Amino acid sequence: MTANLISLLVLLPIALTAILTMTGQRAPTLSRGLSLAGVIVLLVVSVGLLLGGHGDTPRVIELGSWAAPFGIVWVFDRLSGLMVVLTSVVALLSLVYAIRRDEDSAGPHFHALFQAQLFGLNGAFLTGDLFNLFVFFEVLLLASYGLLLHGSGRKRTRAGFHYVVVNLIGSTLFLFAVGALYGTVGSLNLADITLKLPDVAPDAVPIVTTAIFLLFTVFLIKGAAFPLYLWLPGAYGYASIPVAALFAIMTKVGLYSVLRVDSVMLSGNTVGGLVETTTLIAPWLLWLGLITLLLAALGVVAARFVRRQVAYLIIASVGTILIALGLVTGPEREMALSGALFYWIHTTVLSAGFFLLAGLMMRHRSQAGDEIEAAPPMPHAILVGSLFFAYAIAMAGLPPLTGFFGKIIILSAALDHPLLAPIFAVVLISGLIMVIALARAGSRLFYQSQATPGHPADRAVDGKGPMPGLGMAILPLALAALMVVGAQPLSSWLEQTAGQIAQPADYIDAVMPHGVLHPETAPGKFGQDYDGGHH
Amino acid sequence: MTNLAISLLIGVLTGAGVYLVLRAQTFPVVLGLTLMSYGVNLFLFTMGRLHTAAPAVVGATEQSADALPQALVLTAIVIAFAMTAFVIVLALKARAALGNDHVDGTHIAQANRVLNRHEEPRA
């Protein structure tokens, strides 16, 4: 039953994709209903699975009942469950906003693409196999290409072309990495590779190490880390608003892959007895995170549109999470991980909400849109301004909202780290820069609002008109407030989750209960001593 | 010898692909992506090692080829094919929307601006 429910997380969206492709614009109301129902089911099932304790020990689903490493496995544990919950929350916010503001009808097949995106995302979070991860990456990327171009527009087309080309190059690198790993290690299953890495032949060690670095390069392209984040502000800044909000989870796929592959595949092993794997990637993550955070803070200052500012805030959060992931080699391993996860939840939900708020400004602030310039006051200016203020506080990491707590946990995990000084300096200085930038943007947007008589087209709309979708910009803040109120149970749950990530032996045992079946790793010999009768 | 030839082939395809991807027009970029995907497909295929007279069936002959890279490369070909089709359509759409085939959609606009600047005194 549990296995079926877990499979439902992946299979429901793809089934809905097929149905929605047919209903599409022919039955818009039906499509909306189906899409919305699908997302709600995903949310209920994923939350239910986690609350029911089904992720407490990694739960393995063998596709076609082929045992690992011969078949593909999906693994549901607390980390992947949490990611699926986050995906569903962001998807729900984005979808309700799209329906309330009628943005889904700007082009055909919005809902089909949306569900295909969820299929790719959930699959990527659940899979325990590198090539399967590649396939789900492709699915989610192809859906995201379609969604990014939803609604057309010149700048969107240009940004879309850049996004597609960057990701296609990333996919090619991914295939090189996967191929080289299979050719040398002889497996694509994460847990199986972990067990086989120490037995790699000495002359293959450089190839394996290169492949591992190539793999993480690809993940960091998707995760938008320095120096590979330049595609993000364009893509997110020009996407339609609900799509940009959904994309808040997209960088997290890259980060999730970094975390998963680093914590499982590179856990406490050597490559062929020559290269230490636990310290292979993490120090790079720390430095890249520091640079990413600092440059993103400068991007927040330089941005002229709120949407672009939010895009840079997303990059800043990527930097912060990378710093935390880089701290796992330090003394406070589990605290760094739980801090990363707390910050992760915070930034995903809130940056989605911030995009929705920027969308409301874009539509209701007369001609200025979301440009950070003085303009006539917008309707509900006090409410929207207060929301902007709250988002700014949360995203810049000031108390009393969630960003502050996430940063505190991460920084306290860094207290005994040898690189304490640069970490503190970068996190605090970039926080300050972002506060200044957001304060300046807020005062431009909401205080320097002057009515311009004589420009009827530019005159403010009267303050009382309806503003559909406003609730979806408020809801993330309510969730953030809930995270603060429930910080105690949440952080203890996250600490246990971090404990699970720090103990990859459970994951490996769950996937490969019999250990390595074939010590000889050279492909070609593969079939000779396997009798095909494992079951 | 075969190994060397295949390695060179993969290297040349990928190198040419990288060169073309760095061009400023969309069509060479699309071609470059295609060449890169050819390179990586061959690379994936050779990861099962190069055999002759070894079918991917266990027990049929003394030595059997690894079937997995063949399955991988099949998947990769299908995906690359779909992506190429998509990116061609996108490049055409960008050409229509932006009025030129520069990857940033700018160079003709810039060229026009330069032209206009030269023409201004005469006008």
Interface residues (C-beta under 8 A of the other chain):
Chain A: F131 V135 E138 L142 Y145 L149 S152 G153 R154 T157 R158 G160 F161 H162 V164 V165 L168 I169 S171 T172 L175 F176 V178 G179 A180 Y182 G183 L188 A522 P523 G524 F526 G527 Q528 Y530 G532
Chain B: G17 V21 T26 V29 L33 M36 S37 G39 V40 N41 F43 L44 T46 M47 G48 R49 H51 A54 V58 G59 Q63 S64 A65 D66 L68 P69 L72 T75 A76 I79 A82 M83 F86 V87 L90 A91 K93 A94 A97 L98 V103 D104 G105
